[in-house]
């Protein structure tokens, strides 16, 4: 299971950083539960800081029913009115209070919609239950009507210290032997995005050889299974289904050969994703359908068993996630060095990379000396291998001698 899901907050105090904002959110929901309605809450800030997690932490902490609506569901007026009509006016399961989460409403504001914005405004003006809306940028003029009907709370990026504490806690629970300097580097490179930091930590988690052998064998048993019962038997016990799904997704075209078999397998896997999307951390009774579609569904998508040996590939998603750690570290270092010379911040300095790349084609040594670039950093900018740099250096040394 992905760390971002496994260690999602179960109460407000579990959310890293933003103590003052979380105190205001707690007072807001306590007023609602005490029969003192408040205006909808519009929580805004950069990605990965816990905006969506707030709603689910409230759900768990105060035993609420939650209804989530994302940007794709908010574009159409009829859909909004259907979801915010009788369903919400009715009582929650077993009489529990309901809370509505409208995620990424600023994405909606930037799209052409079919009356979704006006329907949202009409609903939140007279909502019979607490509503939380999230956004990255609330100052878009198209969001002004929604903003005017809400209480706004900004959540700021999480400090490096706060992220590191969370990483240390997760690493301890997972029994990961990762150097303190590495955790510090992950926290620094995350730039306040805890979700990215947890992904980077999981990418560094060591894969035991016997576990890798187990996952290869498990994937083989599923793909080769001739019956529903055989496929189900293969996944008995303690299985990481999120990881298994990545392996299945990566290797469908390696195992299956005909377009019909491949299309059928991906169709069933996509149906599993639909159930996963509906689970939303609360409707876990749907998990069994996702598991069946991922395993038995994919196994039975083939017209006949394949008797060949297949070399299964490690999921590219996990491989790329691991590579992204080094990439962000390089970009940060390069940005700081260029920015110090151009008197700008490191992010804006990266805008000049195409220009610097054109200069580097003919003035490698001058460029590296001026910006104090390491060979790996220069190779990254030029999109070439380190061997190419070494070859050029050797030629230059030969010429000078």
Secondary structure, 3 states (H helix, E strand, C coil): CCHHHHCCCCCHHHCCCCHHHHHHHHHHHHHHHCCCCCCEEEEECCCCCCHHHHHHHHHHHHCCEEEEECHHHCCEHHHHHHHCCHHHHCCCHHHCCEEEEECCHHHHHCCCCEEHHHHHHHHHHCCCCEEEEEECCCCCHHHHHHHHCEEEEECCCCCHHHHHHHHHHHHHHHCCCCCHHHHHHHHHHHCCCHHHHHHHHHHHCCCCHHHHHHHHHHHHHHHHCCCHHHHHHHCCCCCCHHHHHHHHHHHHHHHCCCHHHHHHHHHHHHHHHHHHHHHCCCCHHHHHHHHHHHHHHHHCCCCCCCCCCCCCCCCHHHHHHHHHHHHHHHHHHHHHHHHHHHCCCHHHHHHHHHHHHHHHCCCHHHHHHHHCCCHHHHHHHHCCCHHHHHHHHHHHHHHHC
